[in-house]
Amino acid sequence: MEVVTLSPRGYCRGVVDAVKEMQKIAKDPSIPRPVHVLGLVVHNEKIVRDFEDLGLKTLNDEGKTRLELLDEIDGGTVVFTAHGVADAVYEKAEKKGLSIIDTTCKDVKKSQNAVKRHLEEGYDVLFVGKPDHPESETVKSYGDGVHVIESEEDIEALDIGNGRIALTNQTTMSLYDIYHLGERARARFPHLKIIDEICDATRSRQEAVKNQPAVDHCFVVGDRRSNNSKKLVETARKARIPASLVESVEDLSVEHLKELGKVSVTSGASTPSQLTKEVVRFLENFDTADPATHETKSLVRKHNLFR
Ligand code: SF4
């Protein structure tokens, strides 16, 4: 099968830095044990499992905030993930006497500082994001002036008396979301100030998807919990390219592949490259007439995170 690999794809700088830091922690006996990671270090189940095997325990419960999860740690070290945490989480960890390692991505910090600054200047801030995402959790903690929105209905439901309103976003949303919701919000609030905080990694991967050559289908390799991976699928579909999310080669359907001639492959910012390479190799070898090329079994067991 003909396969176009889109570029850039895969790990972003923020994920590389967070994963490197985690590898350093795993090897450094001077860091107080136990080590707990508050939330998923990156939104990829396979990476999380690899770190669990190295003794770094992940605390993740979708019904609990990071502040609540901290109650489960009594000593040792806490690692804050690339998605950042609220100031209250930082303060509570300090009060508990925990050693703190903060791997918050610089782009996330920049976006969160923009929210803080605008609140201080008297704005209400509309934050385009997933309500249950850690980035939204952090900005909501800044006060009632932050309104997390993800749909037109959310904009219609807003009741804000303030004449100063700014709109910004979670770093991994799609360019379409920001444009579309920004326009809707501006129709309601004509003086709206829009601050685009989509990070460069997210933007460049979405642009590569949007501007790709004509293909029958675009495969995005990524975890189902990874917002930036899901947004790559949405971006392709908005550009009228059929697309789907696959976590590994095991999610490919042979019957579906038989209908395709030319496909493209990209991957989310937290996807180990071995998984993407395996998907690419499989698709390149795929021959409708040769059942020997139809075995969708992943041989990736351990994720050598930088290979
Ligand atoms: S996707 Fe963007 S904001 Fe998120 S970790 Fe990567 S570079 Fe940072």
py3Dmol code that shows the C-alpha trace and the ligand (Angstrom):
import py3Dmol

protein = """\
ATOM      1  CA  MET A   1       0.000   0.000   0.000  1.00  0.00           C
ATOM      2  CA  GLU A   2       1.205   3.516  -0.694  1.00  0.00           C
ATOM      3  CA  VAL A   3       1.869   5.357   2.588  1.00  0.00           C
ATOM      4  CA  VAL A   4       2.559   9.059   3.108  1.00  0.00           C
ATOM      5  CA  THR A   5       4.175   9.842   6.490  1.00  0.00           C
ATOM      6  CA  LEU A   6       3.242  13.323   7.671  1.00  0.00           C
ATOM      7  CA  SER A   7       5.773  15.569   9.319  1.00  0.00           C
ATOM      8  CA  PRO A   8       6.101  16.840  11.976  1.00  0.00           C
ATOM      9  CA  ARG A   9       4.507  14.073  14.021  1.00  0.00           C
ATOM     10  CA  GLY A  10       5.046  12.367  17.365  1.00  0.00           C
ATOM     11  CA  TYR A  11       6.712  13.627  20.525  1.00  0.00           C
ATOM     12  CA  CYS A  12       6.652  17.370  21.175  1.00  0.00           C
ATOM     13  CA  ARG A  13       9.282  19.208  23.195  1.00  0.00           C
ATOM     14  CA  GLY A  14       7.096  19.236  26.330  1.00  0.00           C
ATOM     15  CA  VAL A  15       6.668  15.461  26.285  1.00  0.00           C
ATOM     16  CA  VAL A  16      10.360  14.838  25.556  1.00  0.00           C
ATOM     17  CA  ASP A  17      11.336  17.011  28.545  1.00  0.00           C
ATOM     18  CA  ALA A  18       8.789  15.326  30.861  1.00  0.00           C
ATOM     19  CA  VAL A  19       9.812  11.810  29.822  1.00  0.00           C
ATOM     20  CA  LYS A  20      13.543  12.615  30.192  1.00  0.00           C
ATOM     21  CA  GLU A  21      12.904  13.994  33.669  1.00  0.00           C
ATOM     22  CA  MET A  22      11.005  10.832  34.618  1.00  0.00           C
ATOM     23  CA  GLN A  23      13.871   8.670  33.379  1.00  0.00           C
ATOM     24  CA  LYS A  24      16.315  10.710  35.479  1.00  0.00           C
ATOM     25  CA  ILE A  25      14.113  10.322  38.582  1.00  0.00           C
ATOM     26  CA  ALA A  26      13.874   6.563  38.073  1.00  0.00           C
ATOM     27  CA  LYS A  27      17.682   6.269  38.076  1.00  0.00           C
ATOM     28  CA  ASP A  28      18.463   8.718  40.889  1.00  0.00           C
ATOM     29  CA  PRO A  29      18.432   7.064  44.341  1.00  0.00           C
ATOM     30  CA  SER A  30      18.916  10.444  46.071  1.00  0.00           C
ATOM     31  CA  ILE A  31      15.325  11.449  45.172  1.00  0.00           C
ATOM     32  CA  PRO A  32      13.086  10.632  48.178  1.00  0.00           C
ATOM     33  CA  ARG A  33      10.927   7.551  47.728  1.00  0.00           C
ATOM     34  CA  PRO A  34       8.161   6.715  47.113  1.00  0.00           C
ATOM     35  CA  VAL A  35       7.723   8.755  43.941  1.00  0.00           C
ATOM     36  CA  HIS A  36       4.135   9.515  42.939  1.00  0.00           C
ATOM     37  CA  VAL A  37       3.117  11.140  39.661  1.00  0.00           C
ATOM     38  CA  LEU A  38       0.025  13.321  40.050  1.00  0.00           C
ATOM     39  CA  GLY A  39      -2.098  12.372  37.031  1.00  0.00           C
ATOM     40  CA  LEU A  40      -0.861  10.806  33.800  1.00  0.00           C
ATOM     41  CA  VAL A  41       2.656  12.040  32.995  1.00  0.00           C
ATOM     42  CA  VAL A  42       1.520  12.224  29.379  1.00  0.00           C
ATOM     43  CA  HIS A  43      -1.761  10.987  27.974  1.00  0.00           C
ATOM     44  CA  ASN A  44      -0.401   7.662  26.804  1.00  0.00           C
ATOM     45  CA  GLU A  45      -1.250   4.501  28.715  1.00  0.00           C
ATOM     46  CA  LYS A  46       1.797   2.640  27.395  1.00  0.00           C
ATOM     47  CA  ILE A  47       4.297   5.214  28.623  1.00  0.00           C
ATOM     48  CA  VAL A  48       2.552   5.324  32.005  1.00  0.00           C
ATOM     49  CA  ARG A  49       2.878   1.534  32.341  1.00  0.00           C
ATOM     50  CA  ASP A  50       6.584   1.667  31.476  1.00  0.00           C
ATOM     51  CA  PHE A  51       7.174   4.163  34.276  1.00  0.00           C
ATOM     52  CA  GLU A  52       5.120   2.087  36.724  1.00  0.00           C
ATOM     53  CA  ASP A  53       7.508  -0.781  35.939  1.00  0.00           C
ATOM     54  CA  LEU A  54      10.387   1.508  36.955  1.00  0.00           C
ATOM     55  CA  GLY A  55       8.727   2.130  40.345  1.00  0.00           C
ATOM     56  CA  LEU A  56       7.158   5.545  39.609  1.00  0.00           C
ATOM     57  CA  LYS A  57       3.561   5.258  40.767  1.00  0.00           C
ATOM     58  CA  THR A  58       0.844   7.132  38.913  1.00  0.00           C
ATOM     59  CA  LEU A  59      -2.152   8.512  40.806  1.00  0.00           C
ATOM     60  CA  ASN A  60      -5.015   8.969  38.411  1.00  0.00           C
ATOM     61  CA  ASP A  61      -8.716   8.998  39.134  1.00  0.00           C
ATOM     62  CA  GLU A  62     -10.957  10.771  36.661  1.00  0.00           C
ATOM     63  CA  GLY A  63     -13.426  11.633  39.435  1.00  0.00           C
ATOM     64  CA  LYS A  64     -10.783  13.452  41.496  1.00  0.00           C
ATOM     65  CA  THR A  65      -8.918  16.720  41.076  1.00  0.00           C
ATOM     66  CA  ARG A  66      -5.160  16.899  41.543  1.00  0.00           C
ATOM     67  CA  LEU A  67      -5.764  18.663  44.845  1.00  0.00           C
ATOM     68  CA  GLU A  68      -7.812  15.679  46.048  1.00  0.00           C
ATOM     69  CA  LEU A  69      -5.322  13.144  44.703  1.00  0.00           C
ATOM     70  CA  LEU A  70      -2.633  14.721  46.883  1.00  0.00           C
ATOM     71  CA  ASP A  71      -4.466  13.341  49.949  1.00  0.00           C
ATOM     72  CA  GLU A  72      -3.256   9.898  48.893  1.00  0.00           C
ATOM     73  CA  ILE A  73       0.428  10.845  49.272  1.00  0.00           C
ATOM     74  CA  ASP A  74       1.988  10.867  52.729  1.00  0.00           C
ATOM     75  CA  GLY A  75       5.681  11.296  51.971  1.00  0.00           C
ATOM     76  CA  GLY A  76       8.457  11.091  49.421  1.00  0.00           C
ATOM     77  CA  THR A  77       8.287  12.898  46.095  1.00  0.00           C
ATOM     78  CA  VAL A  78       5.427  14.178  43.990  1.00  0.00           C
ATOM     79  CA  VAL A  79       5.855  14.823  40.271  1.00  0.00           C
ATOM     80  CA  PHE A  80       3.640  17.401  38.557  1.00  0.00           C
ATOM     81  CA  THR A  81       2.960  16.505  34.929  1.00  0.00           C
ATOM     82  CA  ALA A  82       3.489  18.494  31.722  1.00  0.00           C
ATOM     83  CA  HIS A  83      -0.144  19.728  32.000  1.00  0.00           C
ATOM     84  CA  GLY A  84       0.622  21.863  35.070  1.00  0.00           C
ATOM     85  CA  VAL A  85      -1.152  22.240  38.421  1.00  0.00           C
ATOM     86  CA  ALA A  86      -3.050  24.937  40.300  1.00  0.00           C
ATOM     87  CA  ASP A  87      -1.154  27.090  42.826  1.00  0.00           C
ATOM     88  CA  ALA A  88      -3.222  25.456  45.588  1.00  0.00           C
ATOM     89  CA  VAL A  89      -1.796  22.043  44.638  1.00  0.00           C
ATOM     90  CA  TYR A  90       1.729  23.392  44.875  1.00  0.00           C
ATOM     91  CA  GLU A  91       1.028  24.949  48.285  1.00  0.00           C
ATOM     92  CA  LYS A  92      -0.614  21.813  49.655  1.00  0.00           C
ATOM     93  CA  ALA A  93       2.318  19.623  48.519  1.00  0.00           C
ATOM     94  CA  GLU A  94       4.748  22.020  50.220  1.00  0.00           C
ATOM     95  CA  LYS A  95       2.701  21.975  53.444  1.00  0.00           C
ATOM     96  CA  LYS A  96       2.758  18.177  53.419  1.00  0.00           C
ATOM     97  CA  GLY A  97       6.563  18.332  53.253  1.00  0.00           C
ATOM     98  CA  LEU A  98       6.767  16.505  49.924  1.00  0.00           C
ATOM     99  CA  SER A  99       9.702  16.882  47.552  1.00  0.00           C
ATOM    100  CA  ILE A 100       8.312  18.472  44.403  1.00  0.00           C
ATOM    101  CA  ILE A 101       9.431  17.888  40.815  1.00  0.00           C
ATOM    102  CA  ASP A 102       7.549  20.055  38.344  1.00  0.00           C
ATOM    103  CA  THR A 103       7.583  18.988  34.675  1.00  0.00           C
ATOM    104  CA  THR A 104       4.987  21.543  33.505  1.00  0.00           C
ATOM    105  CA  CYS A 105       5.553  22.359  29.810  1.00  0.00           C
ATOM    106  CA  LYS A 106       6.706  25.927  29.146  1.00  0.00           C
ATOM    107  CA  ASP A 107       3.864  26.428  26.660  1.00  0.00           C
ATOM    108  CA  VAL A 108       1.286  25.374  29.246  1.00  0.00           C
ATOM    109  CA  LYS A 109       2.790  27.810  31.763  1.00  0.00           C
ATOM    110  CA  LYS A 110       2.662  30.588  29.182  1.00  0.00           C
ATOM    111  CA  SER A 111      -1.033  29.943  28.482  1.00  0.00           C
ATOM    112  CA  GLN A 112      -1.855  29.777  32.218  1.00  0.00           C
ATOM    113  CA  ASN A 113       0.032  33.010  32.875  1.00  0.00           C
ATOM    114  CA  ALA A 114      -2.011  34.693  30.132  1.00  0.00           C
ATOM    115  CA  VAL A 115      -5.203  33.705  31.970  1.00  0.00           C
ATOM    116  CA  LYS A 116      -3.864  34.984  35.303  1.00  0.00           C
ATOM    117  CA  ARG A 117      -2.675  38.268  33.810  1.00  0.00           C
ATOM    118  CA  HIS A 118      -6.038  38.990  32.195  1.00  0.00           C
ATOM    119  CA  LEU A 119      -7.933  38.218  35.399  1.00  0.00           C
ATOM    120  CA  GLU A 120      -5.654  40.636  37.245  1.00  0.00           C
ATOM    121  CA  GLU A 121      -6.414  43.265  34.600  1.00  0.00           C
ATOM    122  CA  GLY A 122     -10.125  42.874  35.295  1.00  0.00           C
ATOM    123  CA  TYR A 123     -11.160  40.606  32.419  1.00  0.00           C
ATOM    124  CA  ASP A 124     -13.464  37.619  32.493  1.00  0.00           C
ATOM    125  CA  VAL A 125     -11.704  34.842  30.579  1.00  0.00           C
ATOM    126  CA  LEU A 126     -13.405  32.344  28.284  1.00  0.00           C
ATOM    127  CA  PHE A 127     -11.166  29.263  28.159  1.00  0.00           C
ATOM    128  CA  VAL A 128     -11.745  26.937  25.196  1.00  0.00           C
ATOM    129  CA  GLY A 129     -10.906  23.521  26.613  1.00  0.00           C
ATOM    130  CA  LYS A 130     -12.117  20.139  27.774  1.00  0.00           C
ATOM    131  CA  PRO A 131     -13.816  20.661  31.163  1.00  0.00           C
ATOM    132  CA  ASP A 132     -12.152  17.598  32.701  1.00  0.00           C
ATOM    133  CA  HIS A 133      -8.653  18.252  31.300  1.00  0.00           C
ATOM    134  CA  PRO A 134      -5.900  19.131  33.799  1.00  0.00           C
ATOM    135  CA  GLU A 135      -5.214  22.446  32.016  1.00  0.00           C
ATOM    136  CA  SER A 136      -8.867  23.449  32.545  1.00  0.00           C
ATOM    137  CA  GLU A 137      -8.714  22.291  36.161  1.00  0.00           C
ATOM    138  CA  THR A 138      -5.792  24.649  36.763  1.00  0.00           C
ATOM    139  CA  VAL A 139      -7.303  27.753  35.162  1.00  0.00           C
ATOM    140  CA  LYS A 140     -10.673  27.184  36.873  1.00  0.00           C
ATOM    141  CA  SER A 141      -8.821  27.368  40.183  1.00  0.00           C
ATOM    142  CA  TYR A 142      -7.888  30.990  39.410  1.00  0.00           C
ATOM    143  CA  GLY A 143     -11.419  32.174  40.191  1.00  0.00           C
ATOM    144  CA  ASP A 144     -15.022  32.575  39.059  1.00  0.00           C
ATOM    145  CA  GLY A 145     -13.938  34.892  36.242  1.00  0.00           C
ATOM    146  CA  VAL A 146     -12.793  31.849  34.219  1.00  0.00           C
ATOM    147  CA  HIS A 147     -15.436  30.142  32.073  1.00  0.00           C
ATOM    148  CA  VAL A 148     -14.461  26.858  30.390  1.00  0.00           C
ATOM    149  CA  ILE A 149     -16.290  26.457  27.089  1.00  0.00           C
ATOM    150  CA  GLU A 150     -16.182  23.801  24.404  1.00  0.00           C
ATOM    151  CA  SER A 151     -19.306  24.397  22.316  1.00  0.00           C
ATOM    152  CA  GLU A 152     -21.567  27.090  20.877  1.00  0.00           C
ATOM    153  CA  GLU A 153     -24.174  26.162  23.481  1.00  0.00           C
ATOM    154  CA  ASP A 154     -21.675  26.960  26.233  1.00  0.00           C
ATOM    155  CA  ILE A 155     -21.205  30.423  24.700  1.00  0.00           C
ATOM    156  CA  GLU A 156     -24.962  31.019  24.475  1.00  0.00           C
ATOM    157  CA  ALA A 157     -25.366  30.044  28.138  1.00  0.00           C
ATOM    158  CA  LEU A 158     -22.803  32.591  29.386  1.00  0.00           C
ATOM    159  CA  ASP A 159     -24.110  35.353  31.602  1.00  0.00           C
ATOM    160  CA  ILE A 160     -21.306  37.886  31.993  1.00  0.00           C
ATOM    161  CA  GLY A 161     -21.883  41.514  32.948  1.00  0.00           C
ATOM    162  CA  ASN A 162     -18.204  42.481  32.556  1.00  0.00           C
ATOM    163  CA  GLY A 163     -17.349  44.673  29.529  1.00  0.00           C
ATOM    164  CA  ARG A 164     -13.800  43.251  29.406  1.00  0.00           C
ATOM    165  CA  ILE A 165     -13.768  39.686  28.115  1.00  0.00           C
ATOM    166  CA  ALA A 166     -10.851  37.695  26.714  1.00  0.00           C
ATOM    167  CA  LEU A 167     -10.866  34.278  25.068  1.00  0.00           C
ATOM    168  CA  THR A 168      -7.981  31.861  25.190  1.00  0.00           C
ATOM    169  CA  ASN A 169      -7.515  28.115  25.045  1.00  0.00           C
ATOM    170  CA  GLN A 170      -6.079  24.817  26.203  1.00  0.00           C
ATOM    171  CA  THR A 171      -2.785  24.357  24.328  1.00  0.00           C
ATOM    172  CA  THR A 172      -3.877  21.231  22.453  1.00  0.00           C
ATOM    173  CA  MET A 173      -7.207  22.351  20.993  1.00  0.00           C
ATOM    174  CA  SER A 174      -7.708  22.498  17.245  1.00  0.00           C
ATOM    175  CA  LEU A 175      -7.196  25.588  15.127  1.00  0.00           C
ATOM    176  CA  TYR A 176     -10.796  25.114  13.952  1.00  0.00           C
ATOM    177  CA  ASP A 177     -12.141  25.172  17.531  1.00  0.00           C
ATOM    178  CA  ILE A 178     -10.433  28.444  18.272  1.00  0.00           C
ATOM    179  CA  TYR A 179     -11.458  30.090  15.039  1.00  0.00           C
ATOM    180  CA  HIS A 180     -15.039  28.848  15.104  1.00  0.00           C
ATOM    181  CA  LEU A 181     -15.745  29.410  18.815  1.00  0.00           C
ATOM    182  CA  GLY A 182     -13.838  32.705  18.713  1.00  0.00           C
ATOM    183  CA  GLU A 183     -16.136  33.968  15.953  1.00  0.00           C
ATOM    184  CA  ARG A 184     -19.259  32.849  17.828  1.00  0.00           C
ATOM    185  CA  ALA A 185     -18.061  34.435  21.034  1.00  0.00           C
ATOM    186  CA  ARG A 186     -17.225  37.681  19.225  1.00  0.00           C
ATOM    187  CA  ALA A 187     -20.764  37.789  17.813  1.00  0.00           C
ATOM    188  CA  ARG A 188     -22.021  37.812  21.432  1.00  0.00           C
ATOM    189  CA  PHE A 189     -19.272  39.973  22.875  1.00  0.00           C
ATOM    190  CA  PRO A 190     -18.086  42.379  20.145  1.00  0.00           C
ATOM    191  CA  HIS A 191     -15.155  43.707  22.228  1.00  0.00           C
ATOM    192  CA  LEU A 192     -13.793  40.225  22.840  1.00  0.00           C
ATOM    193  CA  LYS A 193     -10.006  39.973  22.942  1.00  0.00           C
ATOM    194  CA  ILE A 194      -8.730  36.703  21.456  1.00  0.00           C
ATOM    195  CA  ILE A 195      -5.411  35.277  22.653  1.00  0.00           C
ATOM    196  CA  ASP A 196      -4.425  32.203  20.650  1.00  0.00           C
ATOM    197  CA  GLU A 197      -2.430  29.848  22.900  1.00  0.00           C
ATOM    198  CA  ILE A 198      -2.371  26.724  20.742  1.00  0.00           C
ATOM    199  CA  CYS A 199       1.217  25.552  21.169  1.00  0.00           C
ATOM    200  CA  ASP A 200       3.575  25.363  18.190  1.00  0.00           C
ATOM    201  CA  ALA A 201       3.761  21.564  18.344  1.00  0.00           C
ATOM    202  CA  THR A 202      -0.021  21.224  18.139  1.00  0.00           C
ATOM    203  CA  ARG A 203      -0.289  23.853  15.424  1.00  0.00           C
ATOM    204  CA  SER A 204       2.412  22.407  13.152  1.00  0.00           C
ATOM    205  CA  ARG A 205       1.056  18.854  13.430  1.00  0.00           C
ATOM    206  CA  GLN A 206      -2.474  20.050  12.586  1.00  0.00           C
ATOM    207  CA  GLU A 207      -1.208  22.098   9.639  1.00  0.00           C
ATOM    208  CA  ALA A 208       0.642  19.059   8.259  1.00  0.00           C
ATOM    209  CA  VAL A 209      -2.633  17.097   8.448  1.00  0.00           C
ATOM    210  CA  LYS A 210      -4.649  19.883   6.865  1.00  0.00           C
ATOM    211  CA  ASN A 211      -2.199  20.392   3.968  1.00  0.00           C
ATOM    212  CA  GLN A 212      -1.445  16.760   3.172  1.00  0.00           C
ATOM    213  CA  PRO A 213      -1.746  15.337  -0.356  1.00  0.00           C
ATOM    214  CA  ALA A 214      -4.946  13.520  -1.392  1.00  0.00           C
ATOM    215  CA  VAL A 215      -5.238  10.131   0.328  1.00  0.00           C
ATOM    216  CA  ASP A 216      -8.029   7.615   0.913  1.00  0.00           C
ATOM    217  CA  HIS A 217      -7.585   7.658   4.679  1.00  0.00           C
ATOM    218  CA  CYS A 218      -5.448   9.273   7.368  1.00  0.00           C
ATOM    219  CA  PHE A 219      -4.400   7.170  10.375  1.00  0.00           C
ATOM    220  CA  VAL A 220      -3.507   9.013  13.588  1.00  0.00           C
ATOM    221  CA  VAL A 221      -1.507   6.880  16.008  1.00  0.00           C
ATOM    222  CA  GLY A 222      -2.306   7.974  19.551  1.00  0.00           C
ATOM    223  CA  ASP A 223      -3.903   7.141  22.860  1.00  0.00           C
ATOM    224  CA  ARG A 224      -7.682   7.535  23.193  1.00  0.00           C
ATOM    225  CA  ARG A 225      -7.153   9.924  26.112  1.00  0.00           C
ATOM    226  CA  SER A 226      -4.789  12.172  24.180  1.00  0.00           C
ATOM    227  CA  ASN A 227      -6.578  15.381  23.288  1.00  0.00           C
ATOM    228  CA  ASN A 228      -3.995  16.452  20.698  1.00  0.00           C
ATOM    229  CA  SER A 229      -4.306  13.064  18.938  1.00  0.00           C
ATOM    230  CA  LYS A 230      -8.112  13.319  18.822  1.00  0.00           C
ATOM    231  CA  LYS A 231      -7.794  16.852  17.465  1.00  0.00           C
ATOM    232  CA  LEU A 232      -5.590  15.562  14.604  1.00  0.00           C
ATOM    233  CA  VAL A 233      -8.417  13.207  13.608  1.00  0.00           C
ATOM    234  CA  GLU A 234     -10.920  16.072  13.783  1.00  0.00           C
ATOM    235  CA  THR A 235      -8.606  18.295  11.724  1.00  0.00           C
ATOM    236  CA  ALA A 236      -8.373  15.699   8.958  1.00  0.00           C
ATOM    237  CA  ARG A 237     -12.136  15.180   8.905  1.00  0.00           C
ATOM    238  CA  LYS A 238     -12.756  18.926   8.759  1.00  0.00           C
ATOM    239  CA  ALA A 239     -10.472  18.959   5.689  1.00  0.00           C
ATOM    240  CA  ARG A 240     -12.725  16.206   4.245  1.00  0.00           C
ATOM    241  CA  ILE A 241     -10.142  13.465   4.650  1.00  0.00           C
ATOM    242  CA  PRO A 242     -11.527  10.268   6.209  1.00  0.00           C
ATOM    243  CA  ALA A 243      -9.513   9.634   9.366  1.00  0.00           C
ATOM    244  CA  SER A 244      -9.326   7.441  12.437  1.00  0.00           C
ATOM    245  CA  LEU A 245      -7.388   7.074  15.676  1.00  0.00           C
ATOM    246  CA  VAL A 246      -5.414   3.857  16.230  1.00  0.00           C
ATOM    247  CA  GLU A 247      -3.474   3.101  19.410  1.00  0.00           C
ATOM    248  CA  SER A 248      -1.287   0.533  17.648  1.00  0.00           C
ATOM    249  CA  VAL A 249      -1.245  -1.771  14.645  1.00  0.00           C
ATOM    250  CA  GLU A 250      -3.785  -3.926  16.526  1.00  0.00           C
ATOM    251  CA  ASP A 251      -6.537  -1.363  15.904  1.00  0.00           C
ATOM    252  CA  LEU A 252      -6.217  -1.642  12.106  1.00  0.00           C
ATOM    253  CA  SER A 253      -9.006  -3.497  10.309  1.00  0.00           C
ATOM    254  CA  VAL A 254      -7.861  -5.682   7.419  1.00  0.00           C
ATOM    255  CA  GLU A 255     -11.291  -5.438   5.789  1.00  0.00           C
ATOM    256  CA  HIS A 256     -11.089  -1.658   5.890  1.00  0.00           C
ATOM    257  CA  LEU A 257      -7.537  -1.649   4.497  1.00  0.00           C
ATOM    258  CA  LYS A 258      -8.619  -3.741   1.518  1.00  0.00           C
ATOM    259  CA  GLU A 259     -10.723  -0.771   0.380  1.00  0.00           C
ATOM    260  CA  LEU A 260      -7.801   1.672   0.480  1.00  0.00           C
ATOM    261  CA  GLY A 261      -5.020   2.441  -2.013  1.00  0.00           C
ATOM    262  CA  LYS A 262      -3.124   5.374  -0.568  1.00  0.00           C
ATOM    263  CA  VAL A 263      -3.071   6.376   3.102  1.00  0.00           C
ATOM    264  CA  SER A 264      -1.262   8.815   5.373  1.00  0.00           C
ATOM    265  CA  VAL A 265       0.048   8.357   8.903  1.00  0.00           C
ATOM    266  CA  THR A 266       0.707  10.847  11.677  1.00  0.00           C
ATOM    267  CA  SER A 267       0.852  10.585  15.452  1.00  0.00           C
ATOM    268  CA  GLY A 268       0.023  12.530  18.581  1.00  0.00           C
ATOM    269  CA  ALA A 269       2.554  14.475  20.650  1.00  0.00           C
ATOM    270  CA  SER A 270       2.687  11.737  23.295  1.00  0.00           C
ATOM    271  CA  THR A 271       2.903   8.653  21.046  1.00  0.00           C
ATOM    272  CA  PRO A 272       6.072   6.509  21.299  1.00  0.00           C
ATOM    273  CA  SER A 273       7.619   6.419  17.820  1.00  0.00           C
ATOM    274  CA  GLN A 274       7.971   2.621  17.837  1.00  0.00           C
ATOM    275  CA  LEU A 275       4.178   2.313  17.704  1.00  0.00           C
ATOM    276  CA  THR A 276       3.968   4.709  14.761  1.00  0.00           C
ATOM    277  CA  LYS A 277       6.838   2.989  12.910  1.00  0.00           C
ATOM    278  CA  GLU A 278       5.158  -0.372  13.338  1.00  0.00           C
ATOM    279  CA  VAL A 279       1.911   0.987  11.852  1.00  0.00           C
ATOM    280  CA  VAL A 280       3.815   2.519   8.914  1.00  0.00           C
ATOM    281  CA  ARG A 281       5.735  -0.731   8.243  1.00  0.00           C
ATOM    282  CA  PHE A 282       2.544  -2.769   8.413  1.00  0.00           C
ATOM    283  CA  LEU A 283       0.710  -0.508   5.966  1.00  0.00           C
ATOM    284  CA  GLU A 284       3.661  -0.394   3.536  1.00  0.00           C
ATOM    285  CA  ASN A 285       3.815  -4.199   3.480  1.00  0.00           C
ATOM    286  CA  PHE A 286       0.068  -4.665   3.302  1.00  0.00           C
ATOM    287  CA  ASP A 287      -1.012  -6.517   0.177  1.00  0.00           C
ATOM    288  CA  THR A 288      -4.710  -7.314  -0.234  1.00  0.00           C
ATOM    289  CA  ALA A 289      -3.886 -10.553  -2.050  1.00  0.00           C
ATOM    290  CA  ASP A 290      -1.313 -11.793   0.472  1.00  0.00           C
ATOM    291  CA  PRO A 291      -2.791 -13.016   3.802  1.00  0.00           C
ATOM    292  CA  ALA A 292       0.754 -13.241   5.222  1.00  0.00           C
ATOM    293  CA  THR A 293       0.698  -9.436   5.441  1.00  0.00           C
ATOM    294  CA  HIS A 294      -2.616  -9.314   7.346  1.00  0.00           C
ATOM    295  CA  GLU A 295      -1.486 -10.232  10.887  1.00  0.00           C
ATOM    296  CA  THR A 296      -2.302  -7.190  13.066  1.00  0.00           C
ATOM    297  CA  LYS A 297      -0.312  -8.248  16.119  1.00  0.00           C
ATOM    298  CA  SER A 298       1.886  -5.624  17.746  1.00  0.00           C
ATOM    299  CA  LEU A 299       5.388  -6.795  18.646  1.00  0.00           C
ATOM    300  CA  VAL A 300       6.118  -3.632  20.616  1.00  0.00           C
ATOM    301  CA  ARG A 301       6.222  -4.758  24.235  1.00  0.00           C
ATOM    302  CA  LYS A 302       8.535  -2.298  25.936  1.00  0.00           C
ATOM    303  CA  HIS A 303       8.562   1.276  24.795  1.00  0.00           C
ATOM    304  CA  ASN A 304      12.103   2.420  24.375  1.00  0.00           C
ATOM    305  CA  LEU A 305      10.904   5.946  24.740  1.00  0.00           C
ATOM    306  CA  PHE A 306      13.454   7.699  22.578  1.00  0.00           C
ATOM    307  CA  ARG A 307      14.001   5.255  19.781  1.00  0.00           C
TER     308      ARG A 307
END
"""
ligand_1 = """\
8
SF4
S 1.428 19.484 23.234
Fe 2.266 21.561 23.368
S 1.659 22.307 25.395
Fe 1.391 20.082 25.415
S 3.321 19.286 26.242
Fe 3.528 19.324 23.994
S 4.498 21.326 23.521
Fe 3.703 21.415 25.618
"""
view = py3Dmol.view(width=600, height=400)
view.addModel(protein, "pdb")
view.setStyle({"model": 0}, {"cartoon": {"style": "trace"}})
view.addModel(ligand_1, "xyz")
view.setStyle({"model": 1}, {"stick": {}})
view.zoomTo()
view.show()
